[in-house]
């Protein structure tokens, strides 16, 4: 084994510590352990013994050795290094590096959350040909302007600051791959600049290069992948752009801009992303080699019957949603047999759902919501056993919900949205066979009968959390340049338009967190099934606007993560269960317009809702409604209640003080009046009874009067003399 020169163990499902005994293989030139996610190493000291090693790939391992860079610098024969997705620690401080000892030509340190630019010490301008630093948190651009041998520069998804001009790119004559996407950089290239290179791969998404379309692209005649998405580029796409598209173009992404005008009759590309713009006119013809055709959220109009003119075994995503397309859906879907995602929502399509959709055995997502489609669901759809999501809400579809809808779909079936149609009849019990369901919306139809008692079959709703992200991520586009160590990856997630907290909201990447049942606005009768209480993972339950009777389940407190509960406008009776006070996550509650009675249970949560949540239940009492008969004043424990209680106490204290003052002065007044009565009648009564006292009393006042008279005469006499 010591004579072994090349060891490839990529994606071999190894786990545990990388054995340091590998250092005994002193003749190794290549060591590739990539793709073994469960491998780890805390000490790479053994690498120093592999002095002849020229290629090292430990990608996707967990490297926690803080001195990893010192060990790499000791490998003087190393030419290719890949430590992507390896959680390598940041390197801080200054390292003494003898540049003559560095032979690295290929460096891939992508997706490691690195912040320190000390790693640039690994780069030698006269050696480096390919560098991939995507997915880190670097703030300073590597000094690539002088790297005249550089062929691939992939530094997207970092935190670089500043502006890139043609001066930074003029010396890069060998450049084939350029990725500056999703950084705070601003790219400012003069309109007349002619680059010295011919790029195969251009990824400049979200690079602040708008509002004008970059004219230097016209000089690039060998482009295989072009991504200019999310750049606020506006106006019409220049005609020269469409005319100069390379025959080898495999990926074209101009999405999320403000581009307008018509597009060519056909675009010969494998992956086409033109969504979220203002393009108009008819949709272009599908090219037989196209696999992804994403034109949603534009202003395309007219029919899509041209789809029937091609036969494709390549196309697996067709997204024409949110346009102004009209006419009937074509009935030739058997020509696109490998279609996985069909999104035609938010248009003006009419007529019936074509039965040939049932020939799409690989179909996983069907979006037809908010059109003018009518008729019944074609029975051929039961042949689409790969379904994960069906959203046909907002049409005028009729008939019964077919029983086969719960009998043929896979355990990965996640979302069923039939809302806002004209379906009638009972909810079939077979629907309970959709054990993986997370979103069930049958609202605003004409459904009748009782709610099935088997909703506890929905295993994804029985437990908190526990979602499966892989079941909600339909596929990933993986397209790249293996020769340059670079790959373009795009993901497509399920999305759904649902009523959430009283508003219509679209969920996309976070739909995997949504767990919802909405049966509102139908004609359902009978009791609320007790099995609902076992749905401990349910986040939103809406059974409003039906004719449901009976009591609210006393075990409803077990639904601990419930955020939305709407049981309004039914005929429910009895009391509100005490267990409802345990729903601490409840943000929306509506029990209005029922026949509930008794006292609202006391809890911080239930008393936080306003009166409208309980209105229309005339026998219901307790906060926030009127107090129940015989209620004693119980201090409110909420913050508002504490403030109110304090104000009441202050009022009581102030009122008591006022009453005390009133009582005091009342007693004083009574004493004065009583004293006056006693004194007055005691004196007058004595004069009336005893004559001698009466004569003496009047004689006294007669003499006093004479005295005042004499004094007055003397006073005025002196005044006259003066």
Protein Blocks (a to p, Z undefined) as FASTA:
>chain_A
ZZpmbdcfehklpgcjddfklmmmmmbfbdcfehilkbccfbfklmmmmmmbcbdcfehi
acfbfklmmmmmmmmmbmbdcfehklpacdedjddddfklpcbfbdcfehklpabfklmm
mpcfklombdcfehiabfbdcdfklmmkbmbdcfehiabecjddfklmmmmmmbmbdcfe
hiabdcdddfklccfbdcfbdcfehklpafbdcfklmmpmkbfbdcfehklpgcjddfkl
mmmpcfklmbdcfehiabecjddfbdcdfbdcfehiabecjdddddfkbmbdcfehiabe
cjfklmmmpccfkbmcdcfehiabecjdddflkmmmmbfbdcfehiabecjddfklmmmm
mbmbdcfehiabecjddfklmmmmmbfbdcfehiabecjddfklmmmbcfklmbdcfehi
abecjddfklmmmmmbcbdcfehiabecjddfklmmmmmlmpggjiafklmmmbacdddd
fknopacdddddddddddeehiacddfklmmmpccddfehiabecjddfklmmmmmbfbd
cfehiabecjddfklmmmmmbmbdcfehiabecjddfklmmmmmbmbdcfehiabecjdd
ddfklmmpcfklmgoiakbgcjfbdcdehiacdddfbfklmmmmmmmmmmmmmmmmmmmm
mmmmmmmmmmmmmmmmmmmmmmmmmmmmmmmlmmmmmmmmmmmmmmmmmmmmmmmmmmmm
ZZ
